């Protein structure tokens, strides 16, 4: 089974990397960019056959390692 985990900063958390990307885009002439927020994507292959088991395993991985839940949110996509 395959999965994708999206990790993004929570609203209100300062994003210096996103601001740097925003400035770089504007410097390249892409003027209509209002703001940029950066995040992480993890593509993961799992050795489980059931969606519920995959989601539980991934949720545990996010809570323990992949996402800092103080400042980040995560979303799971299992396919």
N, CA, C and O atoms as a Maestro MAE file, in Angstrom:
{
 s_m_m2io_version
 :::
 2.0.0
}

f_m_ct {
 s_m_title
 :::
 protein
 m_atom[316] {
  # First column is atom index #
  i_m_mmod_type
  r_m_x_coord
  r_m_y_coord
  r_m_z_coord
  i_m_residue_number
  s_m_chain_name
  s_m_pdb_residue_name
  s_m_pdb_atom_name
  i_m_atomic_number
  :::
  1 25 0.852 -1.165 0.000 1 A "UNK " " N  " 7
  2 3 0.000 0.000 0.000 1 A "UNK " " CA " 6
  3 2 0.904 1.236 0.000 1 A "UNK " " C  " 6
  4 15 1.968 1.239 0.619 1 A "UNK " " O  " 8
  5 25 0.474 2.259 -0.686 2 A "UNK " " N  " 7
  6 3 1.251 3.492 -0.752 2 A "UNK " " CA " 6
  7 2 0.506 4.612 -0.032 2 A "UNK " " C  " 6
  8 15 -0.719 4.609 0.089 2 A "UNK " " O  " 8
  9 25 1.304 5.572 0.442 3 A "UNK " " N  " 7
  10 3 0.705 6.693 1.166 3 A "UNK " " CA " 6
  11 2 1.523 7.950 0.921 3 A "UNK " " C  " 6
  12 15 2.692 7.897 0.536 3 A "UNK " " O  " 8
  13 25 0.881 9.064 1.153 4 A "UNK " " N  " 7
  14 3 1.545 10.369 1.079 4 A "UNK " " CA " 6
  15 2 1.144 11.133 2.337 4 A "UNK " " C  " 6
  16 15 -0.028 11.186 2.708 4 A "UNK " " O  " 8
  17 25 2.150 11.721 2.983 5 A "UNK " " N  " 7
  18 3 1.930 12.517 4.183 5 A "UNK " " CA " 6
  19 2 2.317 13.953 3.866 5 A "UNK " " C  " 6
  20 15 3.426 14.220 3.403 5 A "UNK " " O  " 8
  21 25 1.400 14.869 4.118 6 A "UNK " " N  " 7
  22 3 1.638 16.296 3.917 6 A "UNK " " CA " 6
  23 2 1.829 16.934 5.292 6 A "UNK " " C  " 6
  24 15 0.977 16.790 6.169 6 A "UNK " " O  " 8
  25 25 2.937 17.634 5.478 7 A "UNK " " N  " 7
  26 3 3.206 18.317 6.741 7 A "UNK " " CA " 6
  27 2 3.324 19.809 6.431 7 A "UNK " " C  " 6
  28 15 4.129 20.214 5.592 7 A "UNK " " O  " 8
  29 25 2.520 20.618 7.113 8 A "UNK " " N  " 7
  30 3 2.527 22.064 6.888 8 A "UNK " " CA " 6
  31 2 2.567 22.792 8.223 8 A "UNK " " C  " 6
  32 15 2.163 22.255 9.254 8 A "UNK " " O  " 8
  33 25 3.055 24.008 8.184 9 A "UNK " " N  " 7
  34 3 3.071 24.827 9.387 9 A "UNK " " CA " 6
  35 2 1.647 25.247 9.748 9 A "UNK " " C  " 6
  36 15 0.823 25.504 8.871 9 A "UNK " " O  " 8
  37 25 1.374 25.311 11.038 10 A "UNK " " N  " 7
  38 3 0.066 25.779 11.496 10 A "UNK " " CA " 6
  39 2 -0.084 27.257 11.172 10 A "UNK " " C  " 6
  40 15 0.900 27.986 11.050 10 A "UNK " " O  " 8
  41 25 -1.340 27.686 11.036 11 A "UNK " " N  " 7
  42 3 -1.614 29.103 10.823 11 A "UNK " " CA " 6
  43 2 -1.034 29.902 11.984 11 A "UNK " " C  " 6
  44 15 -1.112 29.486 13.140 11 A "UNK " " O  " 8
  45 25 -0.459 31.041 11.664 12 A "UNK " " N  " 7
  46 3 0.097 31.911 12.689 12 A "UNK " " CA " 6
  47 2 1.557 31.628 13.017 12 A "UNK " " C  " 6
  48 15 2.192 32.412 13.721 12 A "UNK " " O  " 8
  49 25 2.095 30.528 12.522 13 A "UNK " " N  " 7
  50 3 3.506 30.206 12.749 13 A "UNK " " CA " 6
  51 2 4.329 30.897 11.670 13 A "UNK " " C  " 6
  52 15 4.055 30.744 10.480 13 A "UNK " " O  " 8
  53 25 5.333 31.654 12.086 14 A "UNK " " N  " 7
  54 3 6.210 32.378 11.159 14 A "UNK " " CA " 6
  55 2 6.930 31.387 10.243 14 A "UNK " " C  " 6
  56 15 7.408 30.351 10.706 14 A "UNK " " O  " 8
  57 25 7.009 31.700 8.952 15 A "UNK " " N  " 7
  58 3 7.604 30.813 7.956 15 A "UNK " " CA " 6
  59 2 8.703 31.555 7.195 15 A "UNK " " C  " 6
  60 15 8.452 32.064 6.103 15 A "UNK " " O  " 8
  61 25 9.922 31.628 7.752 16 A "UNK " " N  " 7
  62 3 10.993 32.365 7.086 16 A "UNK " " CA " 6
  63 2 11.376 31.775 5.726 16 A "UNK " " C  " 6
  64 15 11.730 32.516 4.810 16 A "UNK " " O  " 8
  65 25 11.307 30.454 5.591 17 A "UNK " " N  " 7
  66 3 11.635 29.850 4.293 17 A "UNK " " CA " 6
  67 2 10.584 30.227 3.249 17 A "UNK " " C  " 6
  68 15 10.926 30.514 2.102 17 A "UNK " " O  " 8
  69 25 9.325 30.229 3.634 18 A "UNK " " N  " 7
  70 3 8.268 30.646 2.719 18 A "UNK " " CA " 6
  71 2 8.448 32.091 2.291 18 A "UNK " " C  " 6
  72 15 8.256 32.427 1.122 18 A "UNK " " O  " 8
  73 25 8.822 32.959 3.247 19 A "UNK " " N  " 7
  74 3 9.068 34.374 2.925 19 A "UNK " " CA " 6
  75 2 10.243 34.512 1.954 19 A "UNK " " C  " 6
  76 15 10.194 35.334 1.038 19 A "UNK " " O  " 8
  77 25 11.299 33.714 2.146 20 A "UNK " " N  " 7
  78 3 12.453 33.769 1.250 20 A "UNK " " CA " 6
  79 2 12.060 33.323 -0.158 20 A "UNK " " C  " 6
  80 15 12.495 33.921 -1.142 20 A "UNK " " O  " 8
  81 25 11.244 32.283 -0.257 21 A "UNK " " N  " 7
  82 3 10.773 31.812 -1.566 21 A "UNK " " CA " 6
  83 2 9.906 32.876 -2.225 21 A "UNK " " C  " 6
  84 15 10.033 33.141 -3.420 21 A "UNK " " O  " 8
  85 25 9.028 33.481 -1.441 22 A "UNK " " N  " 7
  86 3 8.182 34.565 -1.951 22 A "UNK " " CA " 6
  87 2 9.032 35.693 -2.524 22 A "UNK " " C  " 6
  88 15 8.764 36.176 -3.624 22 A "UNK " " O  " 8
  89 25 10.060 36.117 -1.780 23 A "UNK " " N  " 7
  90 3 10.940 37.183 -2.252 23 A "UNK " " CA " 6
  91 2 11.689 36.788 -3.513 23 A "UNK " " C  " 6
  92 15 11.856 37.607 -4.416 23 A "UNK " " O  " 8
  93 25 12.143 35.540 -3.584 24 A "UNK " " N  " 7
  94 3 12.860 35.068 -4.768 24 A "UNK " " CA " 6
  95 2 11.953 35.049 -5.990 24 A "UNK " " C  " 6
  96 15 12.374 35.432 -7.081 24 A "UNK " " O  " 8
  97 25 10.711 34.607 -5.816 25 A "UNK " " N  " 7
  98 3 9.766 34.599 -6.934 25 A "UNK " " CA " 6
  99 2 9.530 36.020 -7.450 25 A "UNK " " C  " 6
  100 15 9.515 36.260 -8.658 25 A "UNK " " O  " 8
  101 25 9.347 36.944 -6.529 26 A "UNK " " N  " 7
  102 3 9.139 38.341 -6.933 26 A "UNK " " CA " 6
  103 2 10.370 38.904 -7.619 26 A "UNK " " C  " 6
  104 15 10.252 39.676 -8.570 26 A "UNK " " O  " 8
  105 25 11.558 38.522 -7.144 27 A "UNK " " N  " 7
  106 3 12.802 38.974 -7.769 27 A "UNK " " CA " 6
  107 2 12.960 38.408 -9.180 27 A "UNK " " C  " 6
  108 15 13.636 39.003 -10.019 27 A "UNK " " O  " 8
  109 25 12.340 37.268 -9.435 28 A "UNK " " N  " 7
  110 3 12.375 36.659 -10.764 28 A "UNK " " CA " 6
  111 2 11.302 37.234 -11.692 28 A "UNK " " C  " 6
  112 15 11.159 36.791 -12.831 28 A "UNK " " O  " 8
  113 25 10.559 38.211 -11.204 29 A "UNK " " N  " 7
  114 3 9.551 38.858 -12.039 29 A "UNK " " CA " 6
  115 2 8.158 38.266 -11.901 29 A "UNK " " C  " 6
  116 15 7.250 38.656 -12.635 29 A "UNK " " O  " 8
  117 25 7.975 37.346 -10.987 30 A "UNK " " N  " 7
  118 3 6.658 36.754 -10.759 30 A "UNK " " CA " 6
  119 2 5.992 37.604 -9.676 30 A "UNK " " C  " 6
  120 15 6.049 37.272 -8.492 30 A "UNK " " O  " 8
  121 25 5.370 38.685 -10.087 31 A "UNK " " N  " 7
  122 3 4.923 39.754 -9.189 31 A "UNK " " CA " 6
  123 2 3.608 39.470 -8.472 31 A "UNK " " C  " 6
  124 15 3.376 40.026 -7.399 31 A "UNK " " O  " 8
  125 25 2.749 38.634 -9.020 32 A "UNK " " N  " 7
  126 3 1.417 38.452 -8.445 32 A "UNK " " CA " 6
  127 2 1.362 37.412 -7.328 32 A "UNK " " C  " 6
  128 15 0.273 36.967 -6.966 32 A "UNK " " O  " 8
  129 25 2.492 37.021 -6.782 33 A "UNK " " N  " 7
  130 3 2.515 36.089 -5.660 33 A "UNK " " CA " 6
  131 2 2.215 36.875 -4.383 33 A "UNK " " C  " 6
  132 15 2.971 37.773 -4.013 33 A "UNK " " O  " 8
  133 25 1.127 36.541 -3.721 34 A "UNK " " N  " 7
  134 3 0.734 37.255 -2.503 34 A "UNK " " CA " 6
  135 2 1.486 36.732 -1.283 34 A "UNK " " C  " 6
  136 15 1.914 37.517 -0.437 34 A "UNK " " O  " 8
  137 25 1.651 35.401 -1.185 35 A "UNK " " N  " 7
  138 3 2.404 34.819 -0.076 35 A "UNK " " CA " 6
  139 2 2.736 33.374 -0.401 35 A "UNK " " C  " 6
  140 15 2.115 32.758 -1.267 35 A "UNK " " O  " 8
  141 25 3.727 32.842 0.306 36 A "UNK " " N  " 7
  142 3 4.147 31.450 0.130 36 A "UNK " " CA " 6
  143 2 4.316 30.834 1.508 36 A "UNK " " C  " 6
  144 15 4.911 31.442 2.398 36 A "UNK " " O  " 8
  145 25 3.795 29.632 1.683 37 A "UNK " " N  " 7
  146 3 4.018 28.827 2.882 37 A "UNK " " CA " 6
  147 2 4.631 27.515 2.409 37 A "UNK " " C  " 6
  148 15 4.096 26.876 1.503 37 A "UNK " " O  " 8
  149 25 5.721 27.112 2.998 38 A "UNK " " N  " 7
  150 3 6.372 25.888 2.579 38 A "UNK " " CA " 6
  151 2 5.978 24.735 3.493 38 A "UNK " " C  " 6
  152 15 5.487 24.954 4.600 38 A "UNK " " O  " 8
  153 25 6.193 23.514 3.030 39 A "UNK " " N  " 7
  154 3 5.884 22.328 3.824 39 A "UNK " " CA " 6
  155 2 6.722 21.154 3.359 39 A "UNK " " C  " 6
  156 15 7.692 21.321 2.620 39 A "UNK " " O  " 8
  157 25 6.340 19.964 3.799 40 A "UNK " " N  " 7
  158 3 7.053 18.745 3.444 40 A "UNK " " CA " 6
  159 2 6.054 17.710 2.951 40 A "UNK " " C  " 6
  160 15 4.903 17.675 3.386 40 A "UNK " " O  " 8
  161 25 6.522 16.862 2.024 41 A "UNK " " N  " 7
  162 3 5.722 15.734 1.552 41 A "UNK " " CA " 6
  163 2 6.570 14.476 1.703 41 A "UNK " " C  " 6
  164 15 7.736 14.449 1.309 41 A "UNK " " O  " 8
  165 25 5.970 13.433 2.281 42 A "UNK " " N  " 7
  166 3 6.631 12.140 2.404 42 A "UNK " " CA " 6
  167 2 5.835 11.121 1.599 42 A "UNK " " C  " 6
  168 15 4.644 10.933 1.848 42 A "UNK " " O  " 8
  169 25 6.474 10.462 0.641 43 A "UNK " " N  " 7
  170 3 5.873 9.340 -0.076 43 A "UNK " " CA " 6
  171 2 6.373 8.070 0.589 43 A "UNK " " C  " 6
  172 15 7.580 7.843 0.673 43 A "UNK " " O  " 8
  173 25 5.452 7.242 1.062 44 A "UNK " " N  " 7
  174 3 5.800 6.088 1.879 44 A "UNK " " CA " 6
  175 2 5.125 4.847 1.319 44 A "UNK " " C  " 6
  176 15 3.943 4.879 0.978 44 A "UNK " " O  " 8
  177 25 5.881 3.743 1.224 45 A "UNK " " N  " 7
  178 3 5.311 2.444 0.873 45 A "UNK " " CA " 6
  179 2 5.191 1.636 2.148 45 A "UNK " " C  " 6
  180 15 6.127 1.564 2.944 45 A "UNK " " O  " 8
  181 25 4.032 1.031 2.333 46 A "UNK " " N  " 7
  182 3 3.749 0.287 3.558 46 A "UNK " " CA " 6
  183 2 3.546 -1.195 3.250 46 A "UNK " " C  " 6
  184 15 3.024 -1.559 2.196 46 A "UNK " " O  " 8
  185 25 3.967 -2.036 4.182 47 A "UNK " " N  " 7
  186 3 3.792 -3.479 4.037 47 A "UNK " " CA " 6
  187 2 2.554 -3.936 4.805 47 A "UNK " " C  " 6
  188 15 2.589 -4.940 5.516 47 A "UNK " " O  " 8
  189 25 1.477 -3.198 4.656 48 A "UNK " " N  " 7
  190 3 0.191 -3.571 5.257 48 A "UNK " " CA " 6
  191 2 -0.853 -3.581 4.154 48 A "UNK " " C  " 6
  192 15 -0.720 -2.869 3.158 48 A "UNK " " O  " 8
  193 25 -1.886 -4.383 4.331 49 A "UNK " " N  " 7
  194 3 -2.884 -4.516 3.280 49 A "UNK " " CA " 6
  195 2 -4.204 -3.819 3.556 49 A "UNK " " C  " 6
  196 15 -5.050 -3.728 2.667 49 A "UNK " " O  " 8
  197 25 -4.392 -3.328 4.764 50 A "UNK " " N  " 7
  198 3 -5.664 -2.709 5.123 50 A "UNK " " CA " 6
  199 2 -5.492 -1.212 5.342 50 A "UNK " " C  " 6
  200 15 -4.533 -0.770 5.974 50 A "UNK " " O  " 8
  201 25 -6.420 -0.453 4.818 51 A "UNK " " N  " 7
  202 3 -6.361 1.014 4.912 51 A "UNK " " CA " 6
  203 2 -6.333 1.480 6.372 51 A "UNK " " C  " 6
  204 15 -5.551 2.365 6.720 51 A "UNK " " O  " 8
  205 25 -7.163 0.904 7.213 52 A "UNK " " N  " 7
  206 3 -7.226 1.334 8.623 52 A "UNK " " CA " 6
  207 2 -5.879 1.111 9.315 52 A "UNK " " C  " 6
  208 15 -5.427 1.963 10.080 52 A "UNK " " O  " 8
  209 25 -5.245 -0.019 9.053 53 A "UNK " " N  " 7
  210 3 -3.932 -0.308 9.647 53 A "UNK " " CA " 6
  211 2 -2.883 0.668 9.125 53 A "UNK " " C  " 6
  212 15 -2.027 1.127 9.880 53 A "UNK " " O  " 8
  213 25 -2.951 0.982 7.838 54 A "UNK " " N  " 7
  214 3 -2.005 1.936 7.245 54 A "UNK " " CA " 6
  215 2 -2.172 3.316 7.865 54 A "UNK " " C  " 6
  216 15 -1.185 3.968 8.204 54 A "UNK " " O  " 8
  217 25 -3.401 3.758 8.013 55 A "UNK " " N  " 7
  218 3 -3.651 5.073 8.599 55 A "UNK " " CA " 6
  219 2 -3.180 5.135 10.050 55 A "UNK " " C  " 6
  220 15 -2.622 6.146 10.477 55 A "UNK " " O  " 8
  221 25 -3.397 4.076 10.800 56 A "UNK " " N  " 7
  222 3 -2.951 4.038 12.193 56 A "UNK " " CA " 6
  223 2 -1.422 4.082 12.269 56 A "UNK " " C  " 6
  224 15 -0.858 4.815 13.081 56 A "UNK " " O  " 8
  225 25 -0.765 3.302 11.430 57 A "UNK " " N  " 7
  226 3 0.693 3.293 11.398 57 A "UNK " " CA " 6
  227 2 1.246 4.666 11.035 57 A "UNK " " C  " 6
  228 15 2.187 5.148 11.666 57 A "UNK " " O  " 8
  229 25 0.667 5.288 10.031 58 A "UNK " " N  " 7
  230 3 1.124 6.608 9.594 58 A "UNK " " CA " 6
  231 2 0.864 7.684 10.645 58 A "UNK " " C  " 6
  232 15 1.705 8.556 10.865 58 A "UNK " " O  " 8
  233 25 -0.279 7.624 11.283 59 A "UNK " " N  " 7
  234 3 -0.599 8.600 12.326 59 A "UNK " " CA " 6
  235 2 0.445 8.517 13.448 59 A "UNK " " C  " 6
  236 15 0.902 9.543 13.953 59 A "UNK " " O  " 8
  237 25 0.813 7.311 13.827 60 A "UNK " " N  " 7
  238 3 1.848 7.126 14.834 60 A "UNK " " CA " 6
  239 2 3.187 7.671 14.380 60 A "UNK " " C  " 6
  240 15 3.899 8.299 15.164 60 A "UNK " " O  " 8
  241 25 3.541 7.437 13.109 61 A "UNK " " N  " 7
  242 3 4.806 7.948 12.573 61 A "UNK " " CA " 6
  243 2 4.823 9.469 12.578 61 A "UNK " " C  " 6
  244 15 5.847 10.079 12.884 61 A "UNK " " O  " 8
  245 25 3.704 10.075 12.245 62 A "UNK " " N  " 7
  246 3 3.620 11.543 12.246 62 A "UNK " " CA " 6
  247 2 3.728 12.096 13.657 62 A "UNK " " C  " 6
  248 15 4.442 13.070 13.894 62 A "UNK " " O  " 8
  249 25 3.026 11.480 14.586 63 A "UNK " " N  " 7
  250 3 3.021 11.966 15.964 63 A "UNK " " CA " 6
  251 2 4.387 11.803 16.632 63 A "UNK " " C  " 6
  252 15 4.757 12.602 17.492 63 A "UNK " " O  " 8
  253 25 5.141 10.768 16.236 64 A "UNK " " N  " 7
  254 3 6.429 10.490 16.870 64 A "UNK " " CA " 6
  255 2 7.617 11.135 16.159 64 A "UNK " " C  " 6
  256 15 8.621 11.449 16.799 64 A "UNK " " O  " 8
  257 25 7.514 11.339 14.824 65 A "UNK " " N  " 7
  258 3 8.703 11.780 14.101 65 A "UNK " " CA " 6
  259 2 8.443 12.781 12.974 65 A "UNK " " C  " 6
  260 15 9.107 13.815 12.916 65 A "UNK " " O  " 8
  261 25 7.513 12.504 12.096 66 A "UNK " " N  " 7
  262 3 7.403 13.263 10.851 66 A "UNK " " CA " 6
  263 2 6.898 14.691 11.029 66 A "UNK " " C  " 6
  264 15 7.248 15.570 10.242 66 A "UNK " " O  " 8
  265 25 6.082 14.934 12.051 67 A "UNK " " N  " 7
  266 3 5.522 16.274 12.262 67 A "UNK " " CA " 6
  267 2 5.734 16.712 13.712 67 A "UNK " " C  " 6
  268 15 5.535 15.938 14.649 67 A "UNK " " O  " 8
  269 25 6.138 17.956 13.869 68 A "UNK " " N  " 7
  270 3 6.223 18.566 15.203 68 A "UNK " " CA " 6
  271 2 4.858 19.183 15.471 68 A "UNK " " C  " 6
  272 15 4.563 20.275 14.988 68 A "UNK " " O  " 8
  273 25 4.031 18.494 16.234 69 A "UNK " " N  " 7
  274 3 2.639 18.904 16.380 69 A "UNK " " CA " 6
  275 2 2.453 20.215 17.124 69 A "UNK " " C  " 6
  276 15 1.340 20.737 17.172 69 A "UNK " " O  " 8
  277 25 3.497 20.752 17.697 70 A "UNK " " N  " 7
  278 3 3.392 22.066 18.328 70 A "UNK " " CA " 6
  279 2 3.243 23.142 17.256 70 A "UNK " " C  " 6
  280 15 2.482 24.094 17.433 70 A "UNK " " O  " 8
  281 25 3.970 22.995 16.144 71 A "UNK " " N  " 7
  282 3 3.958 24.031 15.101 71 A "UNK " " CA " 6
  283 2 3.494 23.527 13.741 71 A "UNK " " C  " 6
  284 15 3.350 24.323 12.814 71 A "UNK " " O  " 8
  285 25 3.253 22.210 13.597 72 A "UNK " " N  " 7
  286 3 2.898 21.658 12.287 72 A "UNK " " CA " 6
  287 2 1.617 20.837 12.347 72 A "UNK " " C  " 6
  288 15 1.285 20.238 13.370 72 A "UNK " " O  " 8
  289 25 0.912 20.829 11.227 73 A "UNK " " N  " 7
  290 3 -0.233 19.950 10.990 73 A "UNK " " CA " 6
  291 2 0.206 18.862 10.024 73 A "UNK " " C  " 6
  292 15 1.195 19.024 9.310 73 A "UNK " " O  " 8
  293 25 -0.527 17.753 9.998 74 A "UNK " " N  " 7
  294 3 -0.270 16.735 8.984 74 A "UNK " " CA " 6
  295 2 -1.575 16.186 8.441 74 A "UNK " " C  " 6
  296 15 -2.596 16.151 9.128 74 A "UNK " " O  " 8
  297 25 -1.511 15.755 7.182 75 A "UNK " " N  " 7
  298 3 -2.637 15.116 6.524 75 A "UNK " " CA " 6
  299 2 -2.144 13.830 5.879 75 A "UNK " " C  " 6
  300 15 -1.025 13.777 5.369 75 A "UNK " " O  " 8
  301 25 -2.968 12.803 5.900 76 A "UNK " " N  " 7
  302 3 -2.607 11.506 5.341 76 A "UNK " " CA " 6
  303 2 -3.428 11.225 4.092 76 A "UNK " " C  " 6
  304 15 -4.604 11.581 4.005 76 A "UNK " " O  " 8
  305 25 -2.794 10.591 3.143 77 A "UNK " " N  " 7
  306 3 -3.482 10.144 1.920 77 A "UNK " " CA " 6
  307 2 -2.995 8.722 1.655 77 A "UNK " " C  " 6
  308 15 -1.818 8.516 1.362 77 A "UNK " " O  " 8
  309 25 -3.885 7.750 1.756 78 A "UNK " " N  " 7
  310 3 -3.527 6.353 1.529 78 A "UNK " " CA " 6
  311 2 -4.169 5.908 0.224 78 A "UNK " " C  " 6
  312 15 -5.354 6.147 -0.008 78 A "UNK " " O  " 8
  313 25 -3.380 5.260 -0.628 79 A "UNK " " N  " 7
  314 3 -3.913 4.799 -1.920 79 A "UNK " " CA " 6
  315 2 -3.277 3.496 -2.327 79 A "UNK " " C  " 6
  316 15 -3.600 2.955 -3.385 79 A "UNK " " O  " 8
  :::
 }
 m_bond[315] {
  # First column is bond index #
  i_m_from
  i_m_to
  i_m_order
  :::
  1 1 2 1
  2 2 3 1
  3 3 4 2
  4 3 5 1
  5 5 6 1
  6 6 7 1
  7 7 8 2
  8 7 9 1
  9 9 10 1
  10 10 11 1
  11 11 12 2
  12 11 13 1
  13 13 14 1
  14 14 15 1
  15 15 16 2
  16 15 17 1
  17 17 18 1
  18 18 19 1
  19 19 20 2
  20 19 21 1
  21 21 22 1
  22 22 23 1
  23 23 24 2
  24 23 25 1
  25 25 26 1
  26 26 27 1
  27 27 28 2
  28 27 29 1
  29 29 30 1
  30 30 31 1
  31 31 32 2
  32 31 33 1
  33 33 34 1
  34 34 35 1
  35 35 36 2
  36 35 37 1
  37 37 38 1
  38 38 39 1
  39 39 40 2
  40 39 41 1
  41 41 42 1
  42 42 43 1
  43 43 44 2
  44 43 45 1
  45 45 46 1
  46 46 47 1
  47 47 48 2
  48 47 49 1
  49 49 50 1
  50 50 51 1
  51 51 52 2
  52 51 53 1
  53 53 54 1
  54 54 55 1
  55 55 56 2
  56 55 57 1
  57 57 58 1
  58 58 59 1
  59 59 60 2
  60 59 61 1
  61 61 62 1
  62 62 63 1
  63 63 64 2
  64 63 65 1
  65 65 66 1
  66 66 67 1
  67 67 68 2
  68 67 69 1
  69 69 70 1
  70 70 71 1
  71 71 72 2
  72 71 73 1
  73 73 74 1
  74 74 75 1
  75 75 76 2
  76 75 77 1
  77 77 78 1
  78 78 79 1
  79 79 80 2
  80 79 81 1
  81 81 82 1
  82 82 83 1
  83 83 84 2
  84 83 85 1
  85 85 86 1
  86 86 87 1
  87 87 88 2
  88 87 89 1
  89 89 90 1
  90 90 91 1
  91 91 92 2
  92 91 93 1
  93 93 94 1
  94 94 95 1
  95 95 96 2
  96 95 97 1
  97 97 98 1
  98 98 99 1
  99 99 100 2
  100 99 101 1
  101 101 102 1
  102 102 103 1
  103 103 104 2
  104 103 105 1
  105 105 106 1
  106 106 107 1
  107 107 108 2
  108 107 109 1
  109 109 110 1
  110 110 111 1
  111 111 112 2
  112 111 113 1
  113 113 114 1
  114 114 115 1
  115 115 116 2
  116 115 117 1
  117 117 118 1
  118 118 119 1
  119 119 120 2
  120 119 121 1
  121 121 122 1
  122 122 123 1
  123 123 124 2
  124 123 125 1
  125 125 126 1
  126 126 127 1
  127 127 128 2
  128 127 129 1
  129 129 130 1
  130 130 131 1
  131 131 132 2
  132 131 133 1
  133 133 134 1
  134 134 135 1
  135 135 136 2
  136 135 137 1
  137 137 138 1
  138 138 139 1
  139 139 140 2
  140 139 141 1
  141 141 142 1
  142 142 143 1
  143 143 144 2
  144 143 145 1
  145 145 146 1
  146 146 147 1
  147 147 148 2
  148 147 149 1
  149 149 150 1
  150 150 151 1
  151 151 152 2
  152 151 153 1
  153 153 154 1
  154 154 155 1
  155 155 156 2
  156 155 157 1
  157 157 158 1
  158 158 159 1
  159 159 160 2
  160 159 161 1
  161 161 162 1
  162 162 163 1
  163 163 164 2
  164 163 165 1
  165 165 166 1
  166 166 167 1
  167 167 168 2
  168 167 169 1
  169 169 170 1
  170 170 171 1
  171 171 172 2
  172 171 173 1
  173 173 174 1
  174 174 175 1
  175 175 176 2
  176 175 177 1
  177 177 178 1
  178 178 179 1
  179 179 180 2
  180 179 181 1
  181 181 182 1
  182 182 183 1
  183 183 184 2
  184 183 185 1
  185 185 186 1
  186 186 187 1
  187 187 188 2
  188 187 189 1
  189 189 190 1
  190 190 191 1
  191 191 192 2
  192 191 193 1
  193 193 194 1
  194 194 195 1
  195 195 196 2
  196 195 197 1
  197 197 198 1
  198 198 199 1
  199 199 200 2
  200 199 201 1
  201 201 202 1
  202 202 203 1
  203 203 204 2
  204 203 205 1
  205 205 206 1
  206 206 207 1
  207 207 208 2
  208 207 209 1
  209 209 210 1
  210 210 211 1
  211 211 212 2
  212 211 213 1
  213 213 214 1
  214 214 215 1
  215 215 216 2
  216 215 217 1
  217 217 218 1
  218 218 219 1
  219 219 220 2
  220 219 221 1
  221 221 222 1
  222 222 223 1
  223 223 224 2
  224 223 225 1
  225 225 226 1
  226 226 227 1
  227 227 228 2
  228 227 229 1
  229 229 230 1
  230 230 231 1
  231 231 232 2
  232 231 233 1
  233 233 234 1
  234 234 235 1
  235 235 236 2
  236 235 237 1
  237 237 238 1
  238 238 239 1
  239 239 240 2
  240 239 241 1
  241 241 242 1
  242 242 243 1
  243 243 244 2
  244 243 245 1
  245 245 246 1
  246 246 247 1
  247 247 248 2
  248 247 249 1
  249 249 250 1
  250 250 251 1
  251 251 252 2
  252 251 253 1
  253 253 254 1
  254 254 255 1
  255 255 256 2
  256 255 257 1
  257 257 258 1
  258 258 259 1
  259 259 260 2
  260 259 261 1
  261 261 262 1
  262 262 263 1
  263 263 264 2
  264 263 265 1
  265 265 266 1
  266 266 267 1
  267 267 268 2
  268 267 269 1
  269 269 270 1
  270 270 271 1
  271 271 272 2
  272 271 273 1
  273 273 274 1
  274 274 275 1
  275 275 276 2
  276 275 277 1
  277 277 278 1
  278 278 279 1
  279 279 280 2
  280 279 281 1
  281 281 282 1
  282 282 283 1
  283 283 284 2
  284 283 285 1
  285 285 286 1
  286 286 287 1
  287 287 288 2
  288 287 289 1
  289 289 290 1
  290 290 291 1
  291 291 292 2
  292 291 293 1
  293 293 294 1
  294 294 295 1
  295 295 296 2
  296 295 297 1
  297 297 298 1
  298 298 299 1
  299 299 300 2
  300 299 301 1
  301 301 302 1
  302 302 303 1
  303 303 304 2
  304 303 305 1
  305 305 306 1
  306 306 307 1
  307 307 308 2
  308 307 309 1
  309 309 310 1
  310 310 311 1
  311 311 312 2
  312 311 313 1
  313 313 314 1
  314 314 315 1
  315 315 316 2
  :::
 }
}
